[in-house]
Amino acid sequence: MALKIPQPTVPELADLCLNHLAQNPEQLAEFMGITGLSPDGLRKSLGGAGFQRGLIDYVVQNEPLLLAICAANSLSPDTVMRVWAKLNPAG
């Protein structure tokens, strides 16, 4: 499924990232292990701004994951990095 908008919002990008993780249980388990989230904690965190930021941070720090999400959603890595840069203006 190609993303129809040129610059996704933070919630849209976080949803794409989470959907990718949900389709790849090993990657989801790795994310949950790194963040310390339990399945219940993950459910409770969904939609929260902090969770969205953390999820995007996790993705941009994992180049193979970033590239896989970009390829699956017809996004360029630069597009994702621009969204991330808005969340982290100091770099």
Secondary structure by P-SEA (a helix, b strand, c coil): cccccccccaaaaaaaaaaaaaacaaaaaaaaaaacccaaaaaaacccaaaaaaaaaaaaacaaaaaaaaaaccccaaaaaaaaaaacccc
